[in-house]
């Protein structure tokens, strides 16, 4: 069964999600917050991390490399180093 996307996932840009994730991490690292707030921030951070990962995967799928083979340029799907 396909997972339904949360509204936040479709509304946030990658940059917005990363900025908020940095804010959450900084707040958690300060250590000066009540346990309940820390748990909520941790959960939000995990969701933001997943959003960023999904957006990066989608962008990666769109990237195409141009390679020269036999004197002609050919398109090839992008694969990060170490990925088969």
TIKOLMI-847817 format. One line per field, with one value per residue: residue in one letter; residue number from 1; x, y, z of N, C-alpha, C, O in turn. Coordinates in nm, 2 decimals. Each point is the difference from the previous one (the first is absolute). Example, Ala and Ser with C-alpha at 12.3 -4.5 7.8 and 13.67 -1.06 7.14 Angstrom:
res c(A:S)
n c(1:2)
n.X c(1.32:-0.14)
n.Y c(-0.57:0.11)
n.Z c(0.78:-0.14)
ca.X c(-0.09:0.09)
ca.Y c(0.12:0.11)
ca.Z c(0.00:0.00)
c.X c(0.09:-0.08)
c.Y c(0.12:0.11)
c.Z c(0.00:0.08)
o.X c(0.10:0.05)
o.Y c(0.00:0.11)
o.Z c(0.07:0.01)
***
This chain:
res c(X:X:X:X:X:X:X:X:X:X:X:X:X:X:X:X:X:X:X:X:X:X:X:X:X:X:X:X:X:X:X:X:X:X:X:X:X:X:X:X:X:X:X:X:X:X:X:X:X:X:X:X:X:X:X:X:X:X:X:X:X:X:X:X:X:X:X:X:X:X:X:X:X:X:X:X:X:X:X:X:X:X:X:X)
n c(1:2:3:4:5:6:7:8:9:10:11:12:13:14:15:16:17:18:19:20:21:22:23:24:25:26:27:28:29:30:31:32:33:34:35:36:37:38:39:40:41:42:43:44:45:46:47:48:49:50:51:52:53:54:55:56:57:58:59:60:61:62:63:64:65:66:67:68:69:70:71:72:73:74:75:76:77:78:79:80:81:82:83:84)
n.X c(0.08:-0.12:0.22:-0.15:-0.01:0.19:-0.17:0.02:-0.08:-0.22:-0.04:0.05:0.09:0.10:-0.02:-0.19:-0.02:0.09:-0.12:-0.17:0.05:0.04:-0.18:-0.09:0.10:-0.03:-0.20:-0.01:0.07:-0.18:-0.13:-0.02:0.01:-0.20:-0.01:-0.14:0.09:0.10:-0.14:-0.09:0.13:0.01:-0.17:-0.01:0.12:-0.10:-0.15:0.07:0.05:-0.17:-0.08:0.11:-0.03:-0.18:0.02:0.10:-0.12:-0.14:0.09:0.02:-0.20:0.01:0.10:0.06:0.06:0.15:-0.09:0.21:-0.16:0.20:0.10:-0.08:-0.12:0.09:-0.21:0.06:-0.12:-0.12:0.22:-0.14:0.14:0.10:-0.07:-0.11)
n.Y c(-0.12:0.09:0.04:0.01:0.10:0.00:0.07:-0.08:-0.21:0.01:0.00:-0.17:0.20:-0.04:0.16:-0.01:-0.15:0.06:0.14:-0.07:-0.09:0.14:0.08:-0.13:-0.01:0.17:-0.01:-0.13:0.10:0.11:-0.15:0.17:-0.23:0.11:-0.12:0.09:0.16:-0.06:-0.05:0.17:0.09:-0.11:0.02:0.17:-0.01:-0.12:0.12:0.13:-0.10:-0.05:0.16:0.04:-0.13:0.04:0.17:-0.06:-0.11:0.13:0.11:-0.11:-0.01:0.18:-0.06:0.17:-0.22:0.17:-0.16:0.01:-0.01:-0.10:0.10:-0.17:0.18:-0.07:-0.04:0.12:-0.19:0.17:-0.01:0.02:0.16:-0.15:0.17:-0.16)
n.Z c(0.00:-0.17:0.01:0.16:-0.20:0.12:0.12:0.20:0.01:0.03:0.22:0.13:0.03:-0.19:-0.16:-0.11:-0.17:-0.20:-0.13:-0.12:-0.20:-0.17:-0.11:-0.16:-0.20:-0.14:-0.12:-0.18:-0.19:-0.07:-0.10:-0.13:-0.01:0.00:0.19:0.14:0.13:0.19:0.17:0.13:0.16:0.20:0.14:0.14:0.19:0.16:0.12:0.17:0.20:0.13:0.14:0.19:0.17:0.12:0.16:0.19:0.15:0.13:0.18:0.19:0.10:0.12:0.19:-0.13:-0.01:0.01:-0.12:0.06:-0.16:0.02:0.17:0.13:-0.05:0.19:-0.06:0.18:0.01:0.09:-0.02:0.18:0.05:-0.13:-0.13:0.10)
ca.X c(-0.08:0.08:-0.01:-0.05:0.10:-0.05:0.00:0.13:0.09:-0.02:0.00:0.13:0.11:0.11:0.07:-0.08:0.01:0.14:0.02:-0.08:0.07:0.12:-0.05:-0.04:0.12:0.06:-0.08:0.03:0.14:0.02:-0.02:-0.07:-0.14:-0.07:0.00:-0.12:0.03:0.11:-0.06:-0.08:0.10:0.06:-0.10:0.00:0.13:0.00:-0.09:0.07:0.11:-0.06:-0.04:0.12:0.04:-0.09:0.02:0.12:-0.02:-0.08:0.09:0.10:-0.06:-0.02:0.14:0.05:0.14:0.03:0.13:0.04:0.03:0.02:0.00:-0.13:-0.05:-0.11:-0.05:0.01:-0.05:0.10:0.02:0.11:0.11:-0.02:-0.13:-0.01)
ca.Y c(0.12:0.12:0.10:0.13:0.11:0.10:0.13:0.06:-0.05:0.06:0.14:0.04:-0.02:-0.07:0.10:0.03:-0.11:-0.01:0.11:-0.04:-0.11:0.06:0.07:-0.11:-0.06:0.10:0.00:-0.12:0.00:0.10:-0.08:0.08:-0.01:-0.11:-0.13:-0.01:0.08:-0.07:-0.11:0.05:0.05:-0.12:-0.06:0.10:-0.01:-0.12:0.02:0.09:-0.08:-0.09:0.09:0.04:-0.12:-0.03:0.10:-0.02:-0.11:0.04:0.08:-0.09:-0.08:0.09:0.04:-0.08:0.03:0.00:-0.07:-0.01:-0.13:-0.01:0.13:0.06:0.02:-0.08:0.02:-0.12:0.04:0.03:-0.09:0.05:-0.09:-0.11:-0.06:-0.09)
ca.Z c(0.00:-0.01:0.11:-0.04:0.03:0.09:-0.06:0.02:-0.09:-0.13:0.01:0.03:-0.09:0.06:0.08:0.12:0.09:0.05:0.10:0.12:0.06:0.07:0.12:0.09:0.05:0.09:0.13:0.07:0.05:0.11:0.12:0.10:-0.03:0.07:-0.07:-0.09:-0.12:-0.06:-0.08:-0.12:-0.10:-0.07:-0.10:-0.11:-0.07:-0.08:-0.11:-0.09:-0.07:-0.11:-0.11:-0.08:-0.07:-0.11:-0.10:-0.06:-0.09:-0.12:-0.09:-0.05:-0.11:-0.12:-0.05:-0.11:-0.04:-0.14:-0.02:-0.14:-0.04:-0.15:-0.06:0.01:0.13:0.04:0.13:0.08:0.14:0.10:0.11:0.08:0.01:0.09:-0.02:-0.12)
c.X c(0.09:-0.02:-0.04:0.09:-0.07:0.01:0.13:0.10:-0.01:0.01:0.15:0.10:0.11:0.07:-0.07:0.01:0.14:0.02:-0.07:0.07:0.12:-0.05:-0.04:0.13:0.07:-0.07:0.03:0.14:0.02:-0.02:-0.09:-0.15:-0.06:0.00:-0.11:0.03:0.11:-0.06:-0.07:0.10:0.07:-0.09:-0.01:0.13:0.00:-0.09:0.07:0.12:-0.06:-0.05:0.12:0.05:-0.08:0.01:0.13:0.00:-0.08:0.09:0.11:-0.05:-0.01:0.14:0.04:0.14:0.01:0.13:0.03:0.04:0.00:-0.02:-0.14:-0.03:-0.12:-0.04:0.01:-0.05:0.12:0.01:0.12:0.11:-0.03:-0.13:0.00:-0.12)
c.Y c(0.12:0.09:0.13:0.11:0.10:0.14:0.07:-0.04:0.06:0.15:0.06:-0.02:-0.07:0.10:0.03:-0.11:-0.01:0.11:-0.03:-0.11:0.05:0.07:-0.10:-0.06:0.10:0.01:-0.12:0.00:0.09:-0.07:0.07:0.00:-0.11:-0.13:-0.01:0.08:-0.06:-0.11:0.05:0.05:-0.11:-0.06:0.09:-0.01:-0.13:0.01:0.09:-0.07:-0.09:0.08:0.04:-0.11:-0.03:0.10:-0.02:-0.12:0.03:0.08:-0.09:-0.08:0.08:0.04:-0.10:0.04:0.00:-0.07:0.00:-0.14:-0.01:0.13:0.07:0.01:-0.09:0.03:-0.13:0.04:0.02:-0.11:0.05:-0.10:-0.11:-0.07:-0.08:0.02)
c.Z c(0.00:0.12:-0.05:0.05:0.10:-0.07:0.01:-0.10:-0.14:0.00:0.02:-0.12:0.07:0.09:0.13:0.10:0.07:0.11:0.13:0.07:0.08:0.13:0.11:0.07:0.09:0.13:0.08:0.06:0.11:0.14:0.10:-0.03:0.08:-0.09:-0.10:-0.13:-0.08:-0.09:-0.12:-0.10:-0.07:-0.10:-0.12:-0.09:-0.09:-0.12:-0.10:-0.08:-0.11:-0.12:-0.09:-0.08:-0.12:-0.11:-0.08:-0.10:-0.13:-0.10:-0.06:-0.12:-0.12:-0.06:-0.11:-0.03:-0.15:-0.02:-0.15:-0.03:-0.15:-0.07:0.01:0.15:0.03:0.14:0.08:0.14:0.09:0.11:0.09:0.01:0.11:-0.01:-0.13:-0.07)
o.X c(0.09:-0.12:0.05:0.04:-0.12:0.08:0.05:0.08:0.10:0.03:0.03:-0.01:0.00:0.04:0.06:0.01:0.01:0.06:0.05:0.01:0.03:0.07:0.03:0.00:0.04:0.06:0.01:0.02:0.09:0.05:-0.02:-0.07:0.07:0.00:0.02:-0.03:0.00:0.05:0.01:-0.02:0.02:0.05:0.00:-0.01:0.05:0.04:-0.01:0.02:0.06:0.02:0.00:0.04:0.05:0.00:0.01:0.05:0.04:-0.01:0.03:0.07:-0.01:0.00:-0.01:0.03:-0.07:0.10:-0.09:0.09:-0.09:-0.05:-0.02:0.04:-0.09:0.08:-0.03:0.03:0.10:-0.11:0.11:-0.02:-0.06:-0.03:0.06:-0.02)
o.Y c(0.01:0.02:0.05:-0.01:0.03:0.02:0.07:0.08:0.03:0.06:0.10:-0.10:-0.01:-0.03:0.02:0.02:-0.03:-0.02:0.02:-0.01:-0.05:-0.01:0.02:-0.02:-0.05:0.01:0.01:-0.05:-0.01:0.04:-0.05:0.11:-0.10:0.01:-0.05:-0.04:0.00:-0.03:-0.06:-0.02:0.00:-0.03:-0.04:0.00:0.01:-0.05:-0.02:0.02:-0.01:-0.04:-0.01:0.01:-0.03:-0.04:0.02:0.00:-0.04:-0.02:0.02:-0.03:-0.05:0.04:-0.12:0.12:-0.08:0.05:-0.01:-0.06:0.05:0.01:0.11:-0.07:0.00:0.03:-0.11:0.11:-0.07:-0.04:0.01:-0.12:0.03:-0.11:0.05:-0.06)
o.Z c(0.08:0.04:-0.10:0.12:-0.02:-0.08:-0.09:-0.05:-0.07:-0.10:-0.06:-0.06:0.12:0.11:0.10:0.12:0.12:0.10:0.11:0.13:0.11:0.10:0.12:0.12:0.11:0.11:0.12:0.12:0.08:0.10:0.11:-0.01:0.03:-0.12:-0.11:-0.11:-0.13:-0.11:-0.11:-0.12:-0.12:-0.11:-0.12:-0.12:-0.11:-0.11:-0.12:-0.12:-0.10:-0.11:-0.12:-0.11:-0.11:-0.12:-0.12:-0.10:-0.11:-0.12:-0.12:-0.09:-0.11:-0.12:0.02:-0.01:-0.06:0.05:-0.09:0.07:-0.07:-0.11:-0.06:0.08:-0.08:0.09:-0.05:0.05:0.00:0.05:-0.05:-0.02:0.10:0.05:-0.10:-0.10)
***
